[in-house]
Amino acid sequence: MDIHAQKVLILDFGSQYTQLIARRVREAKVYCEIHPYNVGIDFIRRFKASAFILSGGPSSVFDKGAPKITKSLFNLGVPVLGICYGMQLTTKVLGGIVERSTKREYGGAKLIIDSKGDLFSGIKSKSIKVWMSHGDRLESLPKGFTSIAHSSNSKHCAMRNAKLNIYGVQFHPEVVHTPAGTKIISNFLFKIAKLKPNWTMESFIESSIETIRSQVGTSHVVCGISGGVDSSVAALLVHKAIGRQLTCIFVDNGVLRKDEAGAVEKMLRNNFNMDLHCIDARARFMKKLNGVTDPERKRKIIGNEFIHVFEAEAKKLKGVKFLAQGTLYPDVIESVSFKGPSATIKSHHNVGGLLDIMKLKLVEPLRELFKDEVRLLGRAMGMSDELVSRQPFPGPGLAIRIIGEVTEERCSILREADAIVLEEVKAAGLYKKIWQTFAVLLPVKTVGVMGDERTYENTVAVRAVESVDGMTADWVRLPYDLLESISTRIINEVRGVNRVVYDISSKPPATIEWE
């Protein structure tokens, strides 16, 4: 089954919202990909898109070196939707006039709809709230275009050429601040481009199984399991395709959450009959981490030791030619961004050395998916909601939630405190509503009183944040009675802790993790 028979090509001009466009298209069950605006017309022709979306961007069409696009794109007979900068560029390329606005529009605005056809079909109100972010405006439309919406500051906030199926909007329909935005994008996909909503997890599973089998053949595949959602879902998908040709290796590094190793083994081996090798390397990792306090050194040690342990175990297997990884689409997008790949990649993520050391080829079955789609995929394959809904957990584990030296005793203290935090948040029905909830062990001891005795023991910080993608985050206003329960239980049940504090910092300026 070719799930890519129809697809949308999103050309990225540098907007902070470009990934949101893709998410909205995917949510409408239409497959799409993001590529840099400068991929060239030959690539665009080979892509064979069913529709184009031109993203917004921080530039002005008047800037020196501003992103440009060839006029040939508009002659391919494919429906086009330009968003913000994408609309301004469309106008300029096709002969319209763009001018610098005397009054810039940033933030919420009221859009007056002048024509209810196609793009605004099904929107009952004549005026809607939209999110603007522009300093230029359209003064004159290209030949053949008509204005279909305006605002108090711009006489052309949306335009169309119904004959050529080229549309443009000055606002951002992809953000939540434009309530009717999902409807507008759906209208473009289904009423204008005439696409079908066939991008489903069931179709993805069917297509992926065919692709994996074709890629791997009769060779053996090895996959490293962390216990997180991405690696577990990737492993299960590969397992569904090739069965016992896949061997999964789970390394217990001593800095996992409470009962993590047992839970992973039960899920993959017992529930799905997967070939799983569990390696107890706790003593090895603890020895390497002895006396280390610098967070970056912790990351490198854990990353390097994982590679050494994984490589030694994988070499025992016969016929291994592929390494399966849970690479997600945001990682792929970042690597091909027109601004270039990210300058800083956390060191514990860098397992590329395995490919060179063992001369393996990559299998990345999730590289087309966003995080929320991975969760949907896991559910579609029968994974428990407990695993699929799991909050993100850092690669270096508890090592970067222990500020200062990592020892078995300090790991034990944090592991118990963290388990209590999660138990209480789940009992309150808030776990699935929060991006991340966890405990941090501080290198601070304070005086306390327990019974008739003074104590001098550890301090635990509790962190709970809400976020969409982890790029920004705000601290969660947990109910006071929940905070009280967490604090009381940690102090009463975790030996060595006599004080609990709550982190009320947002990202930025803080980070989600403490190290």
C-alpha positions as CSV (number, residue, x, y, z in Angstrom):
1,M,0.0,0.0,0.0
2,D,1.4,3.4,-1.0
3,I,0.5,5.7,1.8
4,H,2.5,8.5,0.0
5,A,0.4,8.4,-3.2
6,Q,-0.9,11.8,-2.2
7,K,1.3,14.1,-0.1
8,V,1.7,17.8,0.7
9,L,5.1,19.5,0.4
10,I,5.7,22.2,3.0
11,L,8.4,24.6,1.9
12,D,10.1,26.1,5.0
13,F,11.1,29.8,5.0
14,G,12.2,29.7,8.6
15,S,9.0,30.2,10.5
16,Q,8.9,29.1,14.2
17,Y,5.5,27.6,13.3
18,T,6.5,25.4,10.4
19,Q,6.3,22.2,12.4
20,L,2.9,23.2,13.5
21,I,1.7,23.4,9.9
22,A,2.9,19.8,9.4
23,R,1.1,18.7,12.6
24,R,-2.2,20.3,11.5
25,V,-1.9,18.6,8.1
26,R,-1.1,15.2,9.7
27,E,-4.0,15.7,12.2
28,A,-6.2,16.0,9.2
29,K,-4.9,12.5,8.2
30,V,-2.9,13.8,5.2
31,Y,0.7,12.9,4.8
32,C,3.2,15.8,4.4
33,E,6.9,16.6,4.5
34,I,8.8,19.7,5.4
35,H,11.8,20.7,3.2
36,P,13.9,23.9,2.9
37,Y,12.6,26.5,0.5
38,N,15.8,26.2,-1.6
39,V,15.6,22.5,-2.5
40,G,15.3,23.5,-6.2
41,I,12.6,23.0,-8.8
42,D,14.0,19.6,-9.9
43,F,13.5,18.2,-6.4
44,I,10.0,19.8,-6.2
45,R,9.1,18.1,-9.5
46,R,10.4,14.7,-8.4
47,F,8.5,15.0,-5.1
48,K,5.2,14.9,-7.0
49,A,3.2,16.8,-4.4
50,S,-0.5,16.9,-4.4
51,A,-0.4,20.4,-2.8
52,F,2.2,23.0,-1.7
53,I,2.1,25.0,1.5
54,L,4.6,27.9,1.7
55,S,5.4,28.7,5.4
56,G,5.9,32.0,7.1
57,G,9.3,33.3,8.0
58,P,11.1,36.0,9.9
59,S,12.3,37.8,6.7
60,S,10.8,40.7,4.7
61,V,10.6,40.3,1.0
62,F,12.7,43.5,0.9
63,D,15.6,42.1,2.9
64,K,18.9,41.6,1.2
65,G,19.3,37.8,0.7
66,A,15.6,37.2,1.7
67,P,14.4,33.6,0.8
68,K,13.1,33.4,-2.7
69,I,11.3,30.8,-4.8
70,T,11.1,30.2,-8.5
71,K,8.0,31.2,-10.5
72,S,8.0,27.7,-12.0
73,L,6.5,26.3,-8.9
74,F,3.2,28.1,-9.6
75,N,3.1,26.6,-13.2
76,L,3.0,23.0,-12.0
77,G,-0.8,22.9,-11.8
78,V,-0.6,22.0,-8.1
79,P,-2.7,23.8,-5.4
80,V,-0.7,26.3,-3.3
81,L,-1.4,27.9,0.0
82,G,1.0,30.7,1.1
83,I,1.1,31.6,4.8
84,C,2.2,35.1,5.9
85,Y,5.7,35.4,4.3
86,G,4.6,32.7,1.9
87,M,1.7,34.8,0.8
88,Q,3.9,37.9,0.4
89,L,6.4,36.0,-1.6
90,T,3.7,34.5,-3.8
91,T,2.4,38.0,-4.5
92,K,5.8,39.4,-5.4
93,V,6.8,36.5,-7.6
94,L,3.5,36.6,-9.5
95,G,3.6,40.4,-10.1
96,G,1.7,41.9,-7.2
97,I,2.9,44.7,-5.0
98,V,4.1,44.3,-1.4
99,E,4.8,47.3,0.7
100,R,6.3,47.9,4.2
101,S,3.4,48.5,6.5
102,T,3.3,51.8,8.5
103,K,1.6,49.8,11.3
104,R,2.9,46.3,11.9
105,E,0.6,43.5,13.1
106,Y,1.8,41.1,15.7
107,G,-0.5,39.1,17.9
108,G,-4.3,38.8,17.9
109,A,-6.4,40.6,15.3
110,K,-9.9,40.5,13.9
111,L,-10.2,39.2,10.3
112,I,-13.2,40.3,8.2
113,I,-14.2,37.6,5.7
114,D,-15.4,39.1,2.4
115,S,-16.0,35.8,0.6
116,K,-17.2,32.6,2.3
117,G,-16.4,30.3,-0.6
118,D,-13.8,27.4,-0.5
119,L,-11.1,28.5,2.0
120,F,-13.6,29.9,4.5
121,S,-16.3,27.4,3.8
122,G,-18.2,26.3,6.9
123,I,-17.1,29.3,9.0
124,K,-20.4,30.9,10.1
125,S,-19.1,34.2,11.5
126,K,-18.2,37.0,9.2
127,S,-15.3,38.0,11.5
128,I,-12.9,35.7,13.2
129,K,-9.9,35.9,15.5
130,V,-6.6,35.3,13.9
131,W,-2.9,35.5,14.8
132,M,-0.8,38.0,12.8
133,S,3.0,38.3,12.6
134,H,4.1,40.6,9.8
135,G,5.6,44.0,9.1
136,D,4.8,44.0,5.3
137,R,1.4,44.0,3.6
138,L,-0.1,43.5,0.2
139,E,-0.8,46.8,-1.7
140,S,-1.9,45.2,-5.0
141,L,-2.7,41.6,-5.8
142,P,-1.3,39.7,-8.8
143,K,-3.3,39.5,-12.0
144,G,-6.2,37.0,-11.6
145,F,-6.3,37.2,-7.8
146,T,-9.2,38.5,-5.7
147,S,-9.2,39.6,-2.1
148,I,-11.3,37.4,0.2
149,A,-10.6,38.9,3.6
150,H,-9.2,42.0,5.3
151,S,-8.4,43.6,8.6
152,S,-8.3,47.1,9.9
153,N,-4.7,47.3,9.0
154,S,-4.5,45.3,5.8
155,K,-6.9,45.4,2.9
156,H,-5.7,42.0,1.6
157,C,-5.4,39.5,4.4
158,A,-6.4,36.5,2.2
159,M,-6.4,36.1,-1.5
160,R,-7.3,33.5,-4.1
161,N,-6.9,32.6,-7.7
162,A,-9.6,30.0,-8.1
163,K,-8.6,29.2,-11.7
164,L,-5.0,28.3,-10.7
165,N,-5.9,27.1,-7.2
166,I,-3.4,29.4,-5.6
167,Y,-4.3,30.9,-2.2
168,G,-2.7,33.1,0.4
169,V,-3.4,34.2,4.0
170,Q,-1.6,36.9,5.9
171,F,-2.3,35.3,9.3
172,H,-1.2,32.0,10.8
173,P,-4.0,29.3,10.7
174,E,-1.7,26.7,12.2
175,V,-1.5,28.2,15.7
176,V,-4.1,27.7,18.4
177,H,-4.5,31.5,18.6
178,T,-6.5,31.2,15.3
179,P,-9.4,29.1,16.5
180,A,-10.8,28.6,12.9
181,G,-7.3,27.7,11.6
182,T,-7.9,24.0,11.6
183,K,-11.0,24.4,9.5
184,I,-9.2,26.7,7.1
185,I,-6.3,24.2,6.6
186,S,-8.8,21.4,6.2
187,N,-10.7,23.4,3.5
188,F,-7.5,23.8,1.6
189,L,-6.7,20.1,1.8
190,F,-10.1,18.7,1.0
191,K,-12.2,21.3,-0.8
192,I,-9.4,22.9,-2.9
193,A,-6.7,20.3,-3.3
194,K,-9.3,17.4,-3.2
195,L,-7.2,15.2,-1.0
196,K,-8.3,12.1,0.9
197,P,-7.8,11.6,4.7
198,N,-5.9,8.3,4.3
199,W,-2.8,8.9,6.5
200,T,-3.8,6.6,9.5
201,M,-1.7,4.6,11.8
202,E,-3.2,1.4,10.5
203,S,-2.1,2.3,6.9
204,F,1.3,3.4,8.3
205,I,1.8,0.0,10.0
206,E,0.9,-1.9,6.8
207,S,3.2,0.2,4.7
208,S,6.1,0.2,7.2
209,I,6.1,-3.6,7.5
210,E,6.4,-3.9,3.7
211,T,9.3,-1.3,3.7
212,I,11.2,-3.0,6.6
213,R,10.9,-6.4,5.1
214,S,12.2,-5.1,1.8
215,Q,15.1,-3.2,3.4
216,V,16.2,-6.0,5.7
217,G,15.6,-9.2,3.8
218,T,16.9,-12.1,5.7
219,S,19.5,-10.2,7.7
220,H,19.4,-9.7,11.5
221,V,18.6,-6.4,13.2
222,V,19.7,-5.2,16.6
223,C,17.9,-2.5,18.6
224,G,18.8,-0.7,21.8
225,I,15.9,-0.3,24.2
226,S,15.9,2.5,26.7
227,G,12.4,1.8,28.2
228,G,11.0,5.0,26.7
229,V,8.2,5.3,24.2
230,D,10.3,5.9,21.0
231,S,12.7,3.0,21.2
232,S,9.9,0.6,22.4
233,V,7.5,1.5,19.6
234,A,10.3,1.3,17.0
235,A,11.3,-2.1,18.2
236,L,7.7,-3.4,18.2
237,L,7.1,-2.2,14.7
238,V,10.3,-3.9,13.4
239,H,9.4,-7.0,15.4
240,K,6.0,-7.1,13.6
241,A,7.8,-7.0,10.3
242,I,10.6,-9.5,10.8
243,G,9.9,-11.3,14.1
244,R,12.9,-13.2,15.6
245,Q,15.3,-11.6,13.1
246,L,15.2,-8.7,15.6
247,T,17.2,-8.8,18.9
248,C,16.6,-6.0,21.4
249,I,19.2,-5.1,24.0
250,F,18.2,-3.4,27.2
251,V,21.1,-2.0,29.3
252,D,20.3,-1.4,33.0
253,N,22.7,1.5,33.7
254,G,21.8,1.9,37.4
255,V,20.2,5.3,36.8
256,L,16.8,4.1,35.8
257,R,13.4,4.8,37.5
258,K,12.0,2.4,40.1
259,D,11.2,-1.1,38.7
260,E,12.0,0.1,35.1
261,A,14.0,-2.9,34.0
262,G,11.3,-5.3,35.1
263,A,8.6,-3.4,33.4
264,V,10.5,-3.3,30.1
265,E,11.2,-7.0,30.2
266,K,7.6,-7.8,31.0
267,M,6.2,-5.6,28.2
268,L,8.5,-6.7,25.4
269,R,9.3,-10.3,26.2
270,N,6.2,-11.5,28.0
271,N,3.6,-9.5,26.1
272,F,5.1,-9.5,22.6
273,N,7.4,-12.5,22.7
274,M,10.4,-10.4,21.5
275,D,14.0,-11.6,21.7
276,L,15.2,-9.3,24.5
277,H,18.6,-9.4,26.1
278,C,18.7,-7.6,29.5
279,I,22.2,-6.6,30.6
280,D,22.8,-5.7,34.2
281,A,25.6,-3.1,33.9
282,R,24.8,-1.1,37.1
283,A,28.1,-1.7,38.8
284,R,30.0,-0.8,35.7
285,F,28.2,2.6,35.3
286,M,28.4,3.4,39.0
287,K,32.2,2.8,38.9
288,K,32.6,5.2,35.9
289,L,30.4,7.9,37.5
290,N,32.2,7.7,40.9
291,G,33.2,11.3,41.9
292,V,31.8,12.9,38.8
293,T,29.8,16.1,39.4
294,D,29.9,17.9,36.0
295,P,26.6,17.2,34.1
296,E,28.2,17.1,30.7
297,R,30.8,14.5,31.9
298,K,27.9,12.5,33.3
299,R,26.2,12.5,29.9
300,K,29.4,11.5,28.0
301,I,30.2,8.7,30.4
302,I,26.7,7.2,30.2
303,G,26.6,7.6,26.4
304,N,30.1,6.1,25.9
305,E,29.5,3.2,28.4
306,F,26.2,2.4,26.7
307,I,27.9,2.1,23.3
308,H,30.6,-0.2,24.8
309,V,28.1,-2.5,26.6
310,F,25.8,-2.5,23.6
311,E,28.6,-3.2,21.1
312,A,29.9,-6.1,23.2
313,E,26.5,-7.7,23.4
314,A,25.6,-7.1,19.8
315,K,28.9,-8.7,18.6
316,K,27.7,-12.0,20.2
317,L,24.9,-12.1,17.6
318,K,25.3,-13.6,14.2
319,G,24.3,-12.0,10.9
320,V,23.6,-8.5,12.3
321,K,23.6,-6.0,9.5
322,F,21.1,-3.4,10.7
323,L,20.7,-1.1,13.7
324,A,17.1,0.0,14.5
325,Q,16.6,3.4,16.0
326,G,13.6,5.5,17.2
327,T,14.6,8.6,15.2
328,L,11.5,11.0,15.0
329,Y,10.6,13.5,12.3
330,P,11.5,16.6,14.3
331,D,15.1,15.3,14.3
332,V,15.0,14.8,10.6
333,I,13.6,18.2,10.0
334,E,16.3,19.8,12.1
335,S,19.0,18.0,10.1
336,V,17.7,19.4,6.8
337,S,16.6,22.9,8.0
338,F,17.6,25.7,5.6
339,K,19.3,27.2,8.6
340,G,21.5,24.2,8.9
341,P,21.6,21.4,11.6
342,S,21.6,22.2,15.2
343,A,25.0,23.3,16.5
344,T,24.6,21.5,19.8
345,I,23.5,17.9,20.2
346,K,23.4,16.4,23.6
347,S,26.3,14.0,23.8
348,H,24.3,11.0,25.2
349,H,22.2,10.9,22.0
350,N,25.2,10.4,19.8
351,V,25.3,6.6,19.0
352,G,26.4,7.1,15.4
353,G,29.7,5.6,16.3
354,L,28.0,2.2,16.5
355,L,27.3,2.3,12.8
356,D,31.0,2.8,12.0
357,I,32.3,0.3,14.7
358,M,30.0,-2.5,13.7
359,K,29.5,-1.5,10.0
360,L,25.7,-1.5,10.4
361,K,23.0,0.1,8.3
362,L,20.2,2.1,9.9
363,V,16.5,1.1,10.1
364,E,14.5,4.1,11.3
365,P,10.8,3.2,11.1
366,L,9.6,6.3,13.0
367,R,11.5,8.9,11.0
368,E,8.3,10.2,9.4
369,L,6.4,10.6,12.7
370,F,5.9,13.3,15.3
371,K,5.8,12.3,19.0
372,D,2.0,12.3,19.3
373,E,1.9,10.0,16.2
374,V,4.3,7.6,17.8
375,R,1.9,7.3,20.8
376,L,-1.0,6.7,18.4
377,L,1.1,4.0,16.6
378,G,2.0,2.3,19.9
379,R,-1.7,2.1,20.8
380,A,-2.6,0.8,17.3
381,M,-0.1,-2.0,17.8
382,G,-1.6,-3.0,21.2
383,M,0.9,-1.4,23.6
384,S,-0.4,-0.6,27.0
385,D,-1.5,2.9,27.7
386,E,0.8,3.0,30.7
387,L,3.8,2.8,28.4
388,V,2.5,4.8,25.4
389,S,1.5,7.7,27.7
390,R,4.8,7.7,29.5
391,Q,6.3,11.1,30.1
392,P,9.7,11.9,28.5
393,F,12.7,10.5,30.5
394,P,16.3,11.8,29.8
395,G,18.9,9.5,28.2
396,P,21.3,9.9,31.2
397,G,18.4,9.1,33.5
398,L,18.6,9.9,37.2
399,A,22.2,10.9,36.8
400,I,21.2,14.4,35.7
401,R,18.5,14.7,38.3
402,I,21.1,14.1,41.0
403,I,22.9,17.4,41.4
404,G,26.4,16.6,42.3
405,E,28.0,13.1,42.7
406,V,26.0,10.0,41.6
407,T,26.2,7.2,44.1
408,E,24.1,4.1,44.7
409,E,22.8,5.6,47.9
410,R,21.8,8.9,46.2
411,C,20.2,7.0,43.3
412,S,18.2,4.9,45.8
413,I,16.9,8.1,47.6
414,L,15.9,9.8,44.3
415,R,14.4,6.7,42.8
416,E,12.0,6.3,45.8
417,A,11.2,10.0,45.9
418,D,10.5,10.1,42.2
419,A,8.2,7.1,42.4
420,I,6.1,8.8,45.1
421,V,5.8,11.9,42.9
422,L,4.5,9.9,40.0
423,E,2.2,7.8,42.1
424,E,0.6,10.9,43.6
425,V,0.2,12.7,40.3
426,K,-1.3,9.6,38.7
427,A,-3.7,9.2,41.6
428,A,-4.8,12.8,41.2
429,G,-5.6,12.1,37.5
430,L,-3.0,14.6,36.2
431,Y,-0.3,12.4,34.8
432,K,-1.5,12.5,31.2
433,K,-2.2,16.2,31.3
434,I,1.4,17.1,32.3
435,W,4.4,17.0,30.0
436,Q,6.9,16.0,32.7
437,T,6.8,15.4,36.4
438,F,9.8,14.3,38.4
439,A,11.9,14.7,41.5
440,V,15.5,16.1,41.8
441,L,18.0,15.4,44.5
442,L,19.8,18.5,45.6
443,P,23.3,18.7,47.0
444,V,21.9,20.5,50.0
445,K,21.3,19.2,53.5
446,T,19.2,21.2,56.0
447,V,18.3,20.9,59.6
448,G,15.0,19.3,60.5
449,V,13.1,17.8,63.4
450,M,11.7,14.3,63.3
451,G,10.1,13.2,66.6
452,D,12.3,14.6,69.4
453,E,15.4,14.5,67.3
454,R,17.1,17.1,65.1
455,T,18.0,15.8,61.6
456,Y,20.5,17.0,59.0
457,E,19.3,15.4,55.8
458,N,18.7,15.8,52.0
459,T,16.5,18.2,50.1
460,V,14.3,17.0,47.2
461,A,12.9,19.4,44.6
462,V,9.7,18.5,42.7
463,R,9.3,19.6,39.1
464,A,6.1,19.6,37.0
465,V,5.9,21.4,33.6
466,E,3.4,21.7,30.8
467,S,4.7,21.9,27.2
468,V,3.8,20.9,23.7
469,D,7.2,19.9,22.4
470,G,9.7,20.5,25.2
471,M,11.1,23.6,23.4
472,T,9.3,25.9,25.9
473,A,7.6,25.0,29.1
474,D,5.7,26.6,32.0
475,W,5.5,25.2,35.6
476,V,2.3,23.5,36.5
477,R,0.1,25.0,39.3
478,L,-0.3,21.7,41.1
479,P,-3.1,21.8,43.8
480,Y,-1.9,22.5,47.3
481,D,-3.3,19.3,48.7
482,L,-1.4,17.3,46.1
483,L,1.8,19.1,46.9
484,E,1.1,18.4,50.6
485,S,0.6,14.7,49.9
486,I,3.8,14.5,47.9
487,S,5.9,16.3,50.5
488,T,4.4,14.3,53.4
489,R,5.0,10.9,51.8
490,I,8.6,11.7,50.6
491,I,9.6,12.9,54.1
492,N,7.9,10.0,55.9
493,E,8.8,7.2,53.5
494,V,12.2,8.1,52.0
495,R,15.0,7.7,54.5
496,G,17.5,10.5,54.2
497,V,15.1,13.3,53.2
498,N,13.7,16.0,55.5
499,R,12.7,18.8,53.2
500,V,10.8,19.1,49.9
501,V,10.6,22.2,47.7
502,Y,8.7,23.0,44.5
503,D,10.3,24.4,41.3
504,I,8.3,27.3,39.9
505,S,10.7,28.2,37.0
506,S,9.6,28.3,33.4
507,K,11.6,27.5,30.2
508,P,13.1,29.9,29.3
509,P,15.0,31.2,31.3
510,A,15.3,27.9,33.1
511,T,15.5,24.4,31.4
512,I,13.1,21.5,32.1
513,E,15.8,19.3,33.5
514,W,18.2,20.8,36.2
515,E,21.4,19.6,34.5
